[in-house]
Amino acid sequence: MGRFFLWLFLGLLLAAGVWVYFFLVDAGVFLDIQPKSAGVCRQVTSGGVVGVEDIAIDRETKIAFLAGYDRRQVIGPRAMPGANVRGAIWIYDLNAPDAVPVDATAAALPGGFSPHGISLYRGADGSKALFVINHAGGKHTVEIFDIAGGALSHRRTVAGPEMVSPNDLVAIGADAFFVTNDHGNPAGWQRTAEDYLRLRQSTVQYFDGQKFATALSGIGGANGINVSADGRSIYLAAASERRVYVHDRDAATNALTKRASIEVPGFADNIDVLANGDLLLGLHSKVLAFIEHVGDATKHAPSHVMHFKPDGKGSFMPGTMYYNLGEEISGASVGASIDKRLLIGSVFERKILDCIWDGAP
């Protein structure tokens, strides 16, 4: 009997060791990526920008919409439980060489506002709307703003229990959108188990303007989501799977069918679609360093922006566009680009990077 328990103990010890090893591999502890510049970058700290987690660029007007709020007020050692943190959508005019971000939502949505993922929609008639995930007061909603010139006018609030933990969304109609839940469980021990065991319990929900329906399930950390210019392909970042998925979208039913899976060296975040169909991806390649950065602003976390080019077979070939150890900007979650201009935002930093891209788009 003693020998049995000895072997059982050794087996459990070996299993734990294997789990720790692969956890550290997936967390990027052993990853070695050489720093890579994206050209000449200017740090933009004006306008009160903070925690610009997502960016959307209007390619007609060259106006960038920056979504953010001070997450350290609700996450980390100085968090205030139940805090109603005021964030903003800042307008950043890329036509001006020394643009200053301007809060476009102070009057448009005067109540609590903690914006997360955003999506810019342009209708067939030329009308435009900005869809924004809002976590104000610990609640989860989608706020829809109509865009007229450079002004935002709040039109609608969408809420529902299907949005357990919304992270990002992509608009595909005047009131319709896909939204990702990065967890399948609300805050508590089940969510903790989901994180550490890397359970695939997150979902993508579809809202048709009236009701929600589950579009995808069984995903590990559904995060960034975007759509191709023709509306036929949906791109999805599965953070804890360290993958980006390409899905075919049925325009009549909005059913999604997986077409390709692309492995990436870290936790995939927001996805930007370039004018030529290429993709940019914000990536957290050193997860443990990022967790340290969450709790301490003085701790740097690498910033990684990947560039995906179509491979001619329905998928993409990944490469690195920008990699910095965190001195220039830490914990980048998004890279968005137009022409030779690249904007980089991060989850916590009080700045964005505005770079003149020196590579071919």
Protein Blocks (a to p, Z undefined) as FASTA:
>chain_A
ZZmmmmmmmmmmmmmmmmmmmmmmmnommpccddddebjadddfehhiahilbccddfkl
opacdddddfklmgcjkbcehiacddddddddfkbmkbccddfklmmmmbccddfbdddd
ddfkopacdddddfehhiacddddddehjaccdfbdcddfklmbacbdcdfbfkbccddd
fbfbdcdjklmmmmmnopafbccdddehjaccdfbghiehiabddddfkopaccdddfkn
opacdddddfklopacdfbdcddebddddddddfkopacddddfblmlmmmmmmomkbcc
dddddddddehnopacdddfbdcehlmpghiabdcdehjbccdddfkbgcddddddfbdZ
Z
